[in-house]
Amino acid sequence: MDDPNVVVRIGEPMDVTTRRLLVVRHAKSAWPIGVPDSERPLGPRGLRDAPRMGQRIRDLVGAVDVVVVSPTQRTGETWELMSAALQDTGSVRTDPRIYDAWGANMIDLIRELPDDARTAMILGHEPGVSELVLTLSGSGDQGLRGRVAAKFPTCGVALLSTRGAWAQTRPGCASLEVFTTPKD
């Protein structure tokens, strides 16, 4: 049956779905003497910024289907404060690969996201978060890419969009749509 309202491009599967990926750096942490890096808590600025950025995420995407968080205390606290501002979140899990990961190494983690997740969040650390955004964002606003390359501040949020399954994630497959920070 030919439907004149359906446009099919050669080589493009008919069931292509746009997926959104939020890449978030943890909120500003404290540096208590004698506390191991993985146990550093949020500082006053982080406690203030995380809920505000959670609201900003809600305004950007509404619900988040799956969240993958680094196992550090500061990322856990960041997620706890952000999630209070989100009305609807799906599954949340920690993954130790985020802690010391560089951007390209986190692509495997993204490839493992569930097929039914349309919006996912990775909550991690620098330099991994900026490298992940720059590795994935082959297109989109080049000014935003420049901002990410210059500095990905604490509690910064990058929103990328991509088409197809998470399992197909590869360098350059996404478009950087938004980059926002607490100072914006």
Helices and strands as residue ranges (DSSP letters): E 18-25, G 37-39, H 44-61, E 64-69, H 73-85, E 89-94, G 96-98, G 103-106, H 107-111, E 119-124, H 128-136, E 137-140, H 142-150, E 157-163, G 166-168, E 174-180
